[in-house]
Amino acid sequence: MAKQLQFHFCFPPIYGIYDTGEGAIYIFGDHDGETEDVLSHEVLHWVVQKTAGKNASLDLDNITPEWLRT
């Protein structure tokens, strides 16, 4: 049975994103209009980690702009 991805929304006093690497992602802070972008980014990390491994997932944050489509 596949693990499920979980999101935990927490509000101030601290801000930021914390991915446990175990399928639980903590989102701290107020809704600022970019929450959907953060969710998409973290879900992509999770999917890549499950299919290609942790190193491939971590490499997502180091993709050069030439590889990205706009």
N, C-alpha and C positions, 0 to 999 in steps of 0.2 A: 504494500500500500504506500503510495507516495505521500510525502510530507506536505502539509499545507503551509502557505505563506500567511503570516499574521502581521497585522499593523496595530500598533499601540499608539494612540494619540494622547500626548501629555501636554499640559499647558504650563506657562511660566512657573517658576522663575528662570529656567534656562532655555536656550534656543539651540536647535540643531537636529541632526539626524544621526541615529546610531543603529547600525546593522549588526546584529549578533552573529551573523554567518550561519545561524541555525534555523533560519526561516522566520525570525521575529525581528521586525523593524520598528524602532521607536522614533516617533516624530514629535519633537518638542517645539512649542511655540504657538503663536496665533496664526489663524488662517490669513494668509497675505496675498492670495490670488495665484500663488505659484505651487500650491500643494499638489495639484494634479501633475505638474512637471516632476516634482520630487517623487511621487508615487510611481510614475512611469519609469523614471530612472532606476529606482530601487527594485522594481519588478524585473526590469531588464537584467540587472545584476544577478538577481536570484535565478532567473531562467538560465542565463549563461553559466552560472556556477553549477547548476544541476546537470546541464548537458555537456559542458566542456571543462569543468573544474574551477577551483578557486582562483588559480593564477590567471586564467582567461578572464574571469569576472573582474578581478582587480585591474587588469589591463584596459578595461573599458574606459577608465578615467584618464588614460594616457593616449587615447587615439588622436592622431594628428588631424588638424582641421581639413586637410586635403582629402581625407577618407570620409568625411561627413558630407551628407547631402543636405542642401538647404532648400 
